[in-house]
Amino acid sequence: MIITQKESSVDRAFEAISRGGVIAFRTDTLYGLGADPFNREAVRRIKQLKGREENKPILIIISDYDQLHRFIDDVSPAFELLAKHFWPGALTLIGRASEGIPEEITAGTKSVGVRLPDDDRVRVIVRSCGGALTATSANPSHVAPAGSAREVHSYFSEAIDLIIDDGAVESELPSTVVDVSGAEPRLIREGVIAWAEIEDLVIPE
């Protein structure tokens, strides 16, 4: 089911997530598949929908910075520096996962990627659903990410509980992903934010 994003759609999103459902919504980058990250069955369902390999973790978006402690207890200095500089923004930071983060999220890595989106409309949805949602791209693996609600529907049809239409995405790039769980920041995926910009900050001349 596709509904237009408005005030009432936030309530519909909450209802779907609280029942253990999966929704699709526009994030600050691409359309993503959202579920309660602590609901193992819902996360497994996302992996089945995408045909995603079991050894690939699933990233999280949060509504507010204070939600971070639910996922990462020990924030490294590099994590803190990059978060302070780029959040809210299209930068996913990987840190050591807190106790209790489901294996379905970490995929055995003992780490988790988290992002604070620079989009009030996105954060309203996430906040209404408990402050955190999965946000893996809304597409089957090895297929182009969906840039609109209609594209999401063409991929998954009625297999998703709710698709929230908030227009087409403004960028075809995903978030940049940087692993800051260790001593040195490590680029996992370059996206909206250039790696060179991050290097300038964390590796000064």
N, C-alpha and C positions, 0 to 999 in steps of 0.2 A: 504494500500500500504506500502510495506517495502522498505526502501532505506538504503544503507550503509552510515554511518556517514563520511562525508568529507566536504570540504569547501562549496560545492554547497548545501549540505543538510541543512546547517544553514539558507540559503535563503529560502529554502522550508519550514522550520519550521516557520520562520517569516511570510511567506505568509499564512500558515494555521492558526496561532494564530491570526493574524490581521483580518482574516475573521471570527473570533469567533469559530474557530475549536478546536479540541482536538487532541493532539499528544501523542505518547508514546516514551520515551527515557530512556536510562540508566542514572540513577543518580549516586551519589557517593556510593550508597548502592544497591538498587534494581531498577528494571525498574519502572518508574512512569508515571502517566497520567498528561500531562501538558496542562494548559489553562491559559488565562489571568485571574488573580485572581479578577479583577474588572469587568469582564464580567459575569454578573449573569447567563445569559442563558447558557454559556459554562460550568460554575461550576455546574449548575443544571444537565446538560447533563452528566457530570462525575458521579454525584451521581446516576443517573438513570442507567448508564452503569454498575456501581459496585453493584447496589442494596443496596446502603448505607443508613443507618438510618439517618433521618433528624437531629437528635440530636448529630451527630458526626461531629466535625469540620474538615476542610481540611488544611493541612500544606502547607507552602510556602517555596520555595528555592529562594535565591537571588544571583545575580552575583557578587556583591560587597557590602562591609559593608555599604557604604553610601546609599544603597537602604532601609536599615532598617527603616529609619524615615518615609517611606511611610506607614508602617504598625504599628509601635509602637512609640508613642510620648514620653512616660514616661518610660525610661529604668531603671529598678531597679538596685541597687548596685550588687545584686547577678547575674542578667542577664549580666551586664557589666563584672563582674569578670569571669564568665564562658565563655562568648564569647571571651574575651581576651585570655583565656587559651586554649580553644578547637577549636576555629574557625580559619581558615577554618577546618571543620571536621564534623564527623557524629553525631553531637549533635543538636537536634531540641529544641529550647528554646521558651517557651510560655510566652508572655507578654500581657499587657493590649492593646487591639486593638485601633488603632487611629480611629477618626471619619471618616466615609465614607467607612470603610471596610465592604463589603457586608455580610448580614446575612447568605448567603449560605456558606461563609468561616467560620464564627465564630460559627454558629449553636446556636446562643443565649447565648454563653458563655461570650461575650464581651472581649474575648481574642483571640490571634492568635499565632500559632506556626511557627517559622521562622528558617531556617538553611542556612548557607553559606558553600557550598560543597567544599571539598578539592580535586577538580578535575578540571583541566583547561579545558578539553574538555566539561564537563558539563556546566561550567560557560560561555563558549563561546556561547552555545546554549541559555542559559537563558539571557545573555546580548543582544543577537541579537533579542530576543523577548520582549525587553523592560525592562530587568533587574530583572524580577520576574515571576515565574511560579508556579502553583500548582504542587505538586509532590507526591500526594497520590499513593500508590502502584498500579501497573497495573494488577489488578486481580478482579474478582467478590468477593464480601464479603464472608467470610467463606471458601475461596479457597486459596491454597498456592500462595504466590506472584510469579510473573513471573521473571525468572532469565535470560531470553533471548528474543530477538525479536520474535522468532518463538513461544515461549510460549504465548507472548502477543497476537499474531495473532490467536493462537488456542482458546484463551478466547473470543476475540472480533471480529475476522474476519475483515470485511470491515466497522464495526461500528465506527472505529477510522479513522480520516482523514489522519494520517501519522504515521508510525512506523519507528523510526530511529534505525538501527541496529549498535550498537557499541560493539558487542561481548557479551559473557556471563558475568554475574556479578562475582565479586571476593569474595563476602561474601553472605551468605544466611541470614544474620542478617539485620534488619532494623536499622535506626538511633535510638539512645537513645533519649527519650523525657523527658524533665524536665520542670515543671511549676515553673517559677520564677516571676509570677505576684504578689505574696503576700510577706509576711515578710520572710517566710522560703521556700527554694527550696523543691519541692515535685516531687518524681519520678512518672512518668506516664507510661513509658515503658522502660525497659532495653534492649539495643541492642548492637551495636558495642562497645560503650564506657561503661565500667563497672560502676555501681552506686557507688561502693566502691571508685573508683578513684575520682568521683565527690565529695563524702562525705569528702574525705581527704582534698579537696581544700576549700570547703565552711563551713565545720564543723571541724576545727582544734582541736586537743586535748589540 
